[in-house]
Structures are given as structure tokens and as C-alpha cells.
Amino acid sequence: MSPRPDGYNPLRWNCLEQGCFNHKQRPKIERFSGAFPGRINFSDVDGIVELFGRGLMLEWKSARMPIPIGQRLMYERLTADGLLTVFVLAGDARTMAVQAMAFFHNGRFHRWQACDFEGAFAHMQRWAAWAEKHPWPRPPHLRAV
């Protein structure tokens, strides 16, 4: 299958033929517990994209809920300098039906709002346009990259 020009990148795993993806392919990040201080450990990443030196991370929740405190602190800290934004979508991952959206930007949590898939898609398009207008000024040692 040749790549599509719009970046379409589906998971190429067939559970019926290859078994459960979570059991066979997902890294067991819980095995690293104890590598970090306290109760800190890896969090899974549902999606991430870089555009013009800016990052947009997707966090998927099955329902509109309070963001766990550890995750909330991490997202507030990682987004504080404006290089990363985190969109949190609540919905059904199987059907991609979205019911709500919240986000973290510049170290602040922006509360849940009703949102459908098309609305979330439009937010991502606006973020992409913003990232293009506000590229990250690369340090001199990275300018050739």
C-alpha cells in the first residue's frame, strides 16, 4: 500500500490474524515501575505529532472525567513553555465518536467542552495553522537539520 498524501497512517495489525495487539505488541511499561522516584512511571502516549518544532499530543479518555493528578501535573509542566500542546478527547475509540474535549497549553488546563469528531478535527487544523505561524526558533546547533 503506497502512502497517502494526507498522512493517513492506520495501525497495520490484524487482531483476528495476529492476536491481541495489547498482549503481543504493546510494551509492558508497568515493568519499569521502581525505576523512577515515588509512584512515578511511564504514561502511554495515544498520539503525537511535530509540526514546525511544535508538538501536539493526543490523550484519549473513554469518558469525560477528571484528569488524574499525576497526568495533570505532567501535562501542565510539559506544556508550560508552549512547545507542546495536549488535546484530551473523550469518546469511543472504536467508533471515533467524540463527546468532549479539553486541552493543556502554556501550562494551563482548559476545561472540558462538548465537542464532536468534526470539532476536534477542526481544533487540530487550527493548531496546525498556529504552529506554522509560530515556528519554534531552532537553536544554532539544530538549524541544519
C-alpha angles and dihedrals in degrees: 000000000000119000117266117234092236095063095253104174113172123184106266096211124112109202092193091058102028104030131242111341093212092056098041107032112015111099110243093236091174087074088073093063108128094034090096131048122274116343094331118130140146121300120209119248115225094192141338135184133182121211124173090343094308123112130216117193125194120215114187123203125184090224141011102274142146110285108247109257095242092051092044092052091047093051093045090052097042093049096044096098095047096243093108130042122186122208114198114201125189118204149082110316092196094060097022089232106157122203103174144007135205129171146196119222132157090003095302131113114227108205129245117285129183108264138159129209093271091051092050089048090052091050089054091050090051090049090052091051090048092049090051091052092045106041118180109258100239117223114247094257090058100042094095092056 
